[in-house]
Amino acid sequence: MQELDARLEAALAPFRAVVDRLITIPGVSQIVARVLVAEIGPDLSRFPTAGHLVSWAGLCPRLHESAGKRLSTRVRPDTPWLKTTLVQAAWAAVRKKRSYLQAQFLRLKSRRGPKKAIIAVAASMLTAVYHMLTRAVPYHDLGADHFERRDHAKLAQRLVRRLRDLGFTVALQPVA
């Protein structure tokens, strides 16, 4: 086992900086970083955008629609090593308190369910990997309050709708 680890370290020596950069993402361990480097490589020039990489990895839902009726949103069964590893890393990442990935998971889980939400978190992690590797920067967490800071009016409408669903009448007045 030690001999195999030594050979693996020797093979990954040119990519040590990339692996160290990927470990800054919550939920990404040494093994996950090694799988990412092995599957997508350090050079992402073959993917014009992060969306292309997410689609290639099979982490974006299909849009199968006919006559305005949504039929299927299943993800493609491609790149089994990469997708499985990213989903496992996403489960670990959503356990980090007060992080963007946990906030995204909790926000989507209430509407779409935990499985769809974890796929979305894995896609966000892969998008972050794309930007980290193309720009050579470490991971920067947006924070747990990212979605509340994004649009206060939208948040207020959602909360009023939620209170109406619970059976309350709400009148909003701006603070002086």
ZIVENDA-V584439 format. One record per residue. RES is the residue in three letters. PHI is phi in radians with two decimals (* if undefined). OMEGA is omega in degrees with one decimal (none if undefined). Layout:
# ZIVENDA-V584439
res->(RES,RES)
phi->(PHI,PHI)
omega->(OMEGA,OMEGA)
This chain:
# ZIVENDA-V584439
res->(MET,GLN,GLU,LEU,ASP,ALA,ARG,LEU,GLU,ALA,ALA,LEU,ALA,PRO,PHE,ARG,ALA,VAL,VAL,ASP,ARG,LEU,ILE,THR,ILE,PRO,GLY,VAL,SER,GLN,ILE,VAL,ALA,ARG,VAL,LEU,VAL,ALA,GLU,ILE,GLY,PRO,ASP,LEU,SER,ARG,PHE,PRO,THR,ALA,GLY,HIS,LEU,VAL,SER,TRP,ALA,GLY,LEU,CYS,PRO,ARG,LEU,HIS,GLU,SER,ALA,GLY,LYS,ARG,LEU,SER,THR,ARG,VAL,ARG,PRO,ASP,THR,PRO,TRP,LEU,LYS,THR,THR,LEU,VAL,GLN,ALA,ALA,TRP,ALA,ALA,VAL,ARG,LYS,LYS,ARG,SER,TYR,LEU,GLN,ALA,GLN,PHE,LEU,ARG,LEU,LYS,SER,ARG,ARG,GLY,PRO,LYS,LYS,ALA,ILE,ILE,ALA,VAL,ALA,ALA,SER,MET,LEU,THR,ALA,VAL,TYR,HIS,MET,LEU,THR,ARG,ALA,VAL,PRO,TYR,HIS,ASP,LEU,GLY,ALA,ASP,HIS,PHE,GLU,ARG,ARG,ASP,HIS,ALA,LYS,LEU,ALA,GLN,ARG,LEU,VAL,ARG,ARG,LEU,ARG,ASP,LEU,GLY,PHE,THR,VAL,ALA,LEU,GLN,PRO,VAL,ALA)
phi->(*,-1.15,-1.14,-1.14,-1.08,-1.14,-1.16,-1.15,-1.11,-1.14,-1.24,-1.60,-0.96,-1.17,-1.88,-1.04,-1.12,-1.16,-1.11,-1.12,-1.22,-1.21,-1.19,-1.25,-1.33,-1.07,1.56,-1.70,-1.73,-1.02,-1.14,-1.11,-1.11,-1.14,-1.13,-1.07,-1.14,-1.20,-1.45,-1.82,1.40,-1.39,-1.75,-1.82,-1.19,-1.33,-1.88,-1.13,-2.39,-1.16,-1.10,-1.14,-1.17,-1.12,-1.16,-1.08,-1.33,1.39,-1.86,-1.81,-1.27,-1.24,-2.07,-1.77,-2.35,-2.49,0.99,1.38,-1.78,-1.37,-1.74,-2.61,-2.20,-1.17,-1.58,-1.22,-1.53,-2.04,0.68,-1.08,-1.21,-1.20,-1.12,-1.08,-1.14,-1.17,-1.17,-1.13,-1.15,-1.15,-1.08,-1.24,-1.20,-1.28,-1.50,-1.36,-1.16,0.92,-2.12,-1.09,-1.15,-1.18,-1.10,-1.13,-1.07,-1.14,-1.15,-1.42,-1.08,-1.19,-1.70,-1.95,1.77,-1.21,-1.24,-1.15,-1.15,-1.24,-1.14,-1.16,-1.16,-1.08,-1.15,-1.14,-1.12,-1.19,-1.11,-1.10,-1.06,-1.02,-1.21,-1.15,-1.36,-1.34,-1.79,1.01,-2.17,-1.35,-1.22,-2.17,-1.34,-1.37,1.74,-1.21,-1.64,-1.02,-1.27,-1.29,-1.24,-1.12,-2.74,-1.22,-1.14,-1.11,-1.10,-1.11,-1.08,-1.15,-1.22,-1.13,-1.07,-1.14,-1.17,-1.08,-1.11,-1.48,1.74,-1.92,-1.78,-2.21,-2.16,-1.63,-2.33,-1.17,-1.32,-1.25)
omega->(179.1,178.6,178.5,177.1,179.5,178.2,178.5,178.0,178.8,179.5,-178.0,-178.0,179.1,-176.2,-176.5,-179.4,179.1,-179.9,179.3,178.0,-178.4,-178.6,179.6,177.3,176.4,178.6,-179.2,178.1,177.2,-177.1,179.5,179.6,178.3,178.4,178.6,179.5,-178.6,-175.3,-175.7,179.2,-179.2,-178.5,-177.0,-177.3,179.5,176.7,-177.8,-179.9,177.0,178.4,177.3,178.5,179.2,177.5,178.6,179.9,178.7,-178.1,177.4,-178.6,176.2,172.2,179.9,-173.3,177.1,-180.0,177.7,179.9,-179.9,-174.3,-176.7,174.8,-179.4,177.6,-178.8,176.9,-178.5,179.2,-173.9,-179.4,-176.9,-177.0,-179.7,179.9,179.6,178.5,176.6,177.3,178.8,177.1,177.8,-176.6,-177.4,177.4,177.2,-176.4,175.4,177.0,179.3,-177.0,176.5,178.6,178.3,179.8,-177.9,179.6,-177.7,-177.2,-178.8,-178.4,-170.3,-177.6,-174.2,-177.8,176.6,-178.9,-178.4,174.6,178.4,177.6,177.9,177.3,177.1,177.7,179.2,174.8,176.8,177.9,179.8,-177.7,178.4,-176.8,179.9,-178.3,-179.3,178.5,175.8,-178.8,176.3,-179.5,-179.2,177.9,-177.5,-178.0,-177.9,-176.1,176.2,179.0,-173.2,-176.9,-177.8,-179.7,178.4,177.5,179.7,178.1,179.7,180.0,176.7,177.6,179.3,177.7,176.0,178.0,178.2,175.1,179.9,173.3,-174.4,173.7,-178.3,174.7,179.5,179.4,-178.5,none)
